[in-house]
Amino acid sequence: MPRGRLLANDPPDWASLRLTDRIKRELQVLFVGINPGVRSAITGHHFAGYSNRFWKLLWESRLVPEPITFVDDRRLLEFGFGITNLIARPSPGIDDLKPAEYVAGWHILERKIRRYKPRVVALVGVTLYRAIQPLLAEDASRKPRTRPVPLMTGLRPETIHGARIYVLPNPSGRNANFTYAEMLQAFRGLRRSLAESAEGLAQRRRGSRAETRKI
């Protein structure tokens, strides 16, 4: 066999590639994808698929102050955002991901959230929320929910180490369950939620200072 020639059952060149998390402590939002696609693995940047609208949605929802693309994913930290994935292994789609990978990925993600303490964990895709919801319930009560929460986008009732959970539609062009307008509405909802949370925190701080002055 010629040197360097791959066998038919050898993994493709991109299969062993891994993305670098864009993460730091006390982020406003930690965006979480299911796993990297092939182009993301090859380019080394998150949400790099040709049809992925994540970066366009960030700008049009005004979550970021200027247009950016996947090559700027490191700059998200400037705006108080970060990105990671539940499963590190890249794949062309999610169909070949194994159930055990979801469980192992959840334990890694949970430790990241505990360490970095983001205010909001934004799960990018209803499928992702559906995958970890039983694990959230197990961690909270050690038994499954008797009445599962309906699956939809927006703020969810669960928390992870104090972080709120917000579910966004998967921005892939292959997602036929949401129109672009519906995706944009969900991203704008995240921006409003962050603004309301910031205002509530400011009010509590003003109230605390007022009580201190009274004392």
C-alpha positions as CSV (number, residue, x, y, z in Angstrom):
1,M,0.0,0.0,0.0
2,P,1.5,3.4,-0.9
3,R,2.7,5.5,2.0
4,G,-0.1,7.8,3.4
5,R,-2.9,6.1,1.5
6,L,-6.0,5.6,3.6
7,L,-8.0,2.4,3.8
8,A,-11.7,2.5,3.0
9,N,-12.7,2.2,6.7
10,D,-10.1,4.8,8.0
11,P,-11.7,7.9,9.6
12,P,-11.6,11.0,7.4
13,D,-8.9,13.6,8.0
14,W,-11.3,16.0,9.9
15,A,-12.6,13.3,12.3
16,S,-9.9,13.9,14.9
17,L,-10.1,17.7,14.8
18,R,-11.5,19.5,17.8
19,L,-12.7,23.1,18.3
20,T,-11.4,25.4,21.0
21,D,-14.0,26.7,23.4
22,R,-14.5,30.4,23.4
23,I,-15.2,30.8,27.1
24,K,-14.3,32.7,30.3
25,R,-15.8,33.3,33.7
26,E,-19.1,35.1,34.3
27,L,-20.2,35.4,30.7
28,Q,-23.6,36.9,29.9
29,V,-24.4,33.9,27.6
30,L,-22.7,30.6,26.9
31,F,-24.0,29.3,23.6
32,V,-24.0,25.5,23.3
33,G,-24.2,23.6,20.1
34,I,-24.7,19.8,19.8
35,N,-21.4,19.1,18.0
36,P,-19.3,20.7,15.3
37,G,-20.0,20.2,11.7
38,V,-17.3,19.2,9.2
39,R,-16.6,22.7,8.0
40,S,-16.3,24.0,11.5
41,A,-13.8,21.2,12.3
42,I,-11.8,22.0,9.2
43,T,-11.7,25.8,9.7
44,G,-11.3,25.6,13.5
45,H,-14.3,28.0,14.0
46,H,-17.8,27.5,15.5
47,F,-21.0,27.5,13.4
48,A,-18.9,27.7,10.1
49,G,-21.3,25.8,7.9
50,Y,-22.2,27.4,4.6
51,S,-25.9,27.5,5.4
52,N,-25.6,28.3,9.1
53,R,-27.3,31.6,10.0
54,F,-26.0,31.9,13.6
55,W,-23.8,34.9,13.0
56,K,-26.3,36.7,10.9
57,L,-28.9,36.1,13.6
58,L,-26.6,37.5,16.3
59,W,-26.2,40.7,14.3
60,E,-29.8,41.2,13.2
61,S,-31.1,40.6,16.7
62,R,-28.6,43.2,17.9
63,L,-27.0,40.8,20.4
64,V,-23.7,42.0,19.0
65,P,-23.0,45.6,18.0
66,E,-21.5,44.9,14.6
67,P,-21.6,42.2,11.9
68,I,-19.2,39.3,12.6
69,T,-18.7,35.9,11.0
70,F,-17.4,32.5,12.1
71,V,-13.8,33.7,11.7
72,D,-14.5,36.2,14.5
73,D,-15.8,33.7,17.0
74,R,-13.0,34.6,19.4
75,R,-14.4,38.1,19.5
76,L,-17.6,37.0,21.2
77,L,-15.7,37.2,24.5
78,E,-15.5,41.0,24.0
79,F,-19.3,41.1,24.1
80,G,-19.7,38.8,27.1
81,F,-20.6,35.7,25.1
82,G,-18.9,32.3,24.7
83,I,-19.4,29.1,22.7
84,T,-18.9,25.4,23.4
85,N,-20.4,22.1,22.2
86,L,-22.1,19.3,24.1
87,I,-20.1,16.8,22.1
88,A,-16.6,17.6,20.8
89,R,-16.5,15.0,18.0
90,P,-17.3,16.6,14.6
91,S,-19.7,14.9,12.2
92,P,-21.7,15.7,9.0
93,G,-24.9,15.4,11.0
94,I,-26.2,14.3,14.4
95,D,-27.5,10.9,13.3
96,D,-24.3,9.0,14.0
97,L,-23.9,10.5,17.5
98,K,-24.3,7.8,20.1
99,P,-26.5,8.1,23.3
100,A,-23.4,7.6,25.5
101,E,-21.8,10.6,23.8
102,Y,-24.7,12.8,24.9
103,V,-24.4,11.6,28.5
104,A,-20.6,12.0,28.6
105,G,-20.9,15.4,26.9
106,W,-23.5,16.5,29.5
107,H,-21.1,15.8,32.4
108,I,-18.4,17.8,30.7
109,L,-20.7,20.7,30.0
110,E,-22.1,20.7,33.6
111,R,-18.6,21.0,34.9
112,K,-17.8,23.9,32.5
113,I,-21.0,25.8,33.7
114,R,-20.1,25.2,37.3
115,R,-16.5,26.5,36.8
116,Y,-17.2,29.5,34.5
117,K,-20.7,30.5,35.9
118,P,-22.4,32.1,32.9
119,R,-25.6,33.9,33.6
120,V,-27.5,32.2,30.7
121,V,-26.8,28.9,28.9
122,A,-28.3,29.2,25.4
123,L,-28.9,25.8,23.9
124,V,-28.7,26.1,20.2
125,G,-31.4,23.7,19.0
126,V,-34.5,22.2,20.4
127,T,-33.0,18.8,19.7
128,L,-30.2,19.7,22.1
129,Y,-32.6,20.6,24.9
130,R,-34.6,17.4,24.3
131,A,-31.4,15.4,24.6
132,I,-30.3,16.9,28.0
133,Q,-33.7,17.5,29.6
134,P,-33.9,14.0,31.1
135,L,-30.3,14.5,32.5
136,L,-31.3,17.9,34.0
137,A,-34.3,16.3,35.7
138,E,-32.2,13.4,36.9
139,D,-29.6,15.8,38.4
140,A,-32.4,17.9,40.0
141,S,-34.5,15.1,41.6
142,R,-32.8,11.8,40.8
143,K,-36.0,10.7,39.1
144,P,-37.6,11.6,35.8
145,R,-40.3,14.2,35.5
146,T,-43.8,12.9,35.6
147,R,-45.0,15.8,33.4
148,P,-42.3,16.8,30.9
149,V,-42.2,20.5,30.0
150,P,-43.4,21.2,26.4
151,L,-40.4,21.6,24.1
152,M,-40.2,25.1,22.7
153,T,-37.8,28.0,22.4
154,G,-37.3,30.7,25.0
155,L,-36.5,30.6,28.7
156,R,-37.0,27.2,30.4
157,P,-37.8,26.5,34.0
158,E,-34.6,24.5,34.8
159,T,-31.3,26.1,35.9
160,I,-27.7,24.7,35.8
161,H,-25.6,25.9,38.8
162,G,-27.6,29.0,38.9
163,A,-27.5,29.7,35.1
164,R,-30.9,30.2,33.3
165,I,-31.5,28.0,30.3
166,Y,-32.7,29.6,27.0
167,V,-33.5,27.4,24.0
168,L,-32.8,28.8,20.5
169,P,-33.7,27.2,17.2
170,N,-31.0,25.4,15.3
171,P,-29.8,28.1,12.8
172,S,-28.7,25.5,10.2
173,G,-30.2,26.0,6.8
174,R,-31.3,22.4,7.0
175,N,-33.7,23.2,9.9
176,A,-37.2,23.2,8.3
177,N,-39.0,23.4,11.6
178,F,-38.5,27.2,11.9
179,T,-38.6,30.0,9.4
180,Y,-35.8,32.6,9.5
181,A,-38.3,35.1,11.0
182,E,-39.1,32.7,13.8
183,M,-35.4,32.1,14.4
184,L,-34.8,35.9,14.6
185,Q,-37.7,36.3,17.0
186,A,-36.1,33.8,19.3
187,F,-32.7,35.5,19.2
188,R,-34.4,38.9,19.8
189,G,-36.1,37.2,22.8
190,L,-32.8,36.3,24.2
191,R,-31.6,39.9,23.9
192,R,-34.8,41.2,25.7
193,S,-34.3,38.6,28.4
194,L,-30.7,39.8,29.0
195,A,-31.9,43.4,29.1
196,E,-34.6,42.6,31.6
197,S,-32.3,40.6,33.8
198,A,-29.7,43.4,33.8
199,E,-32.4,45.9,34.7
200,G,-33.7,43.7,37.5
201,L,-30.2,43.3,38.9
202,A,-29.7,47.1,38.8
203,Q,-32.9,47.7,40.7
204,R,-31.9,45.2,43.4
205,R,-28.6,46.9,43.8
206,R,-30.2,50.3,44.0
207,G,-32.6,48.9,46.7
208,S,-29.7,47.4,48.6
209,R,-27.8,50.7,48.6
210,A,-30.9,52.5,49.8
211,E,-31.4,50.0,52.7
212,T,-27.7,50.5,53.6
213,R,-28.1,54.2,53.8
214,K,-31.2,53.9,56.1
215,I,-29.2,51.7,58.5
